[in-house]
Amino acid sequence: MGEPGVWGTCATCGDATPPGAAQCPTCGKADPTRSLQGPTPSPRLRRRLLLHKLLRVAIVVGIAGGLTVVMVQAALTGPPQVADPLSGDWSYSVAPGRYAVLSGQIVGEDYVIGNYSAVQPPGALTVFSVFNSSEFTLFAAHHSAQPVQPAINSSGARIVFNAPYTDTFYFVWQNPYPPATGITEALYAHTEYQSNVAVQ
């Protein structure tokens, strides 16, 4: 038992033990060492206490170093970049009476620009429409649906769409020819999402 009124050091974990403690409050070792002011500990005990101190310092330095590395990496890499589903080059094969669709969320006042053309057969007409999420649900169920802007019936045209509000919008290319014609259209489209917010 430690000396009354004098703090000691545990021989097992190296933590301070209160005066008169019968066991170490940290590791539970019975009969912790006597006061640091008492007789000099044996060389074996000194090495053990030094090893405990070095281990604790190494753990603290290792954790601090690891956190520093993680924080520096996060600061240097910035936020993750997510591929925009409305920017790219697209090729579609559309059977007669069917449609192809490109969709993605657009923030209100942002816009999508680009162009499309029917490459096979040359000069084939294509109906291009843009629907919001609720109208596209109706369109896909073969009900009457209202495009966000007037539909274009052409073999090719520019795409300029300014989203009036934030929603998921659907860019739809319809093959207007009846199935009996057997005319399958090969379409090419290029689109770019443009933010309305100026980059500082």
SVG drawing of the C-alpha trace seen along z (x, -y; Angstrom):
<svg xmlns="http://www.w3.org/2000/svg" viewBox="-54 -36 73 43">
<polyline fill="none" stroke="black" stroke-width="0.4" points="0.0,0.0 1.3,-3.5 2.4,-5.9 -0.3,-8.0 -0.6,-11.6 1.9,-10.9 1.1,-10.2 2.9,-7.2 3.4,-5.7 2.0,-2.3 4.7,0.2 2.5,1.8 0.9,-1.2 2.9,-4.1 -0.1,-6.1 -0.2,-8.2 -1.8,-6.5 -3.5,-8.5 -2.2,-8.5 -2.9,-5.3 -4.3,-3.4 -4.5,0.3 -4.6,0.7 -4.0,-1.3 -7.1,-3.2 -6.2,-2.8 -5.1,0.8 -6.3,2.3 -2.8,3.7 -2.7,4.4 0.0,2.8 1.2,0.0 4.7,-1.3 5.6,-3.5 6.1,-7.3 8.2,-8.8 9.9,-10.5 10.8,-7.2 13.7,-4.9 14.9,-4.8 13.0,-2.2 15.0,0.8 16.5,0.6 13.9,3.1 11.0,1.0 12.6,-2.2 12.8,-0.6 9.2,0.6 7.9,-2.9 10.0,-4.5 8.5,-2.0 5.0,-2.9 5.7,-6.6 7.2,-6.1 4.2,-4.0 1.7,-6.6 3.7,-9.4 3.8,-7.3 0.0,-6.6 -0.8,-10.3 1.7,-11.4 0.4,-8.7 -3.3,-9.7 -2.5,-13.4 -0.4,-12.7 -3.1,-10.6 -5.8,-13.2 -3.5,-15.9 -2.9,-13.8 -6.7,-13.2 -7.5,-16.9 -4.8,-18.1 -5.9,-15.6 -9.5,-16.7 -8.5,-20.4 -6.4,-19.7 -8.8,-17.5 -11.9,-19.6 -15.5,-18.3 -16.0,-15.1 -16.8,-15.7 -20.0,-14.0 -20.4,-13.4 -23.3,-15.4 -25.9,-13.1 -26.9,-15.8 -23.5,-16.5 -22.1,-14.3 -22.4,-12.8 -25.3,-10.3 -26.2,-7.8 -29.6,-6.3 -31.3,-3.7 -35.1,-4.4 -37.6,-1.9 -40.6,-3.2 -43.3,-4.5 -40.8,-4.3 -38.6,-7.0 -35.2,-7.6 -34.8,-9.6 -32.1,-11.5 -32.9,-12.7 -31.4,-14.5 -32.0,-17.1 -31.7,-20.7 -31.6,-23.6 -34.0,-26.4 -32.5,-29.0 -29.7,-26.7 -29.8,-25.5 -28.8,-22.7 -27.5,-23.5 -26.5,-21.3 -27.9,-19.8 -29.2,-16.6 -29.6,-15.1 -31.0,-12.0 -28.0,-10.3 -29.8,-7.3 -31.8,-7.4 -30.6,-10.9 -33.3,-13.6 -35.7,-11.4 -37.9,-13.5 -37.7,-13.3 -40.0,-14.8 -37.9,-16.4 -39.7,-17.3 -38.7,-18.2 -41.0,-17.1 -40.9,-17.7 -41.1,-14.7 -44.9,-14.6 -45.6,-15.2 -43.1,-12.5 -44.9,-10.0 -48.1,-10.7 -46.1,-10.5 -44.5,-7.2 -48.0,-5.8 -49.2,-6.9 -51.5,-9.6 -51.7,-13.2 -48.6,-15.1 -47.6,-18.8 -43.9,-19.5 -42.2,-22.3 -41.5,-24.0 -42.9,-23.5 -41.9,-20.2 -39.7,-20.3 -40.4,-18.1 -37.2,-18.1 -34.3,-15.9 -32.0,-18.0 -32.0,-21.1 -30.2,-23.1 -31.1,-22.4 -31.5,-25.4 -33.4,-24.7 -33.6,-27.1 -35.1,-25.3 -38.0,-27.4 -37.7,-25.6 -35.7,-22.8 -36.9,-19.4 -35.9,-16.3 -36.3,-17.0 -36.6,-14.4 -35.2,-15.1 -37.2,-12.8 -36.6,-11.9 -39.6,-10.2 -39.6,-8.3 -42.9,-9.5 -43.0,-6.8 -45.6,-4.0 -44.3,-0.6 -45.5,0.7 -42.9,-1.5 -40.0,0.4 -38.0,-2.9 -35.5,-2.7 -33.7,-6.0 -30.1,-6.4 -29.8,-9.6 -26.8,-11.5 -27.1,-14.2 -24.6,-16.4 -25.7,-18.2 -24.0,-20.4 -25.3,-21.4 -24.6,-25.1 -24.9,-26.7 -26.5,-30.1 -24.3,-30.9 -21.1,-32.8 -18.0,-31.1 -16.0,-33.5"/>
</svg>
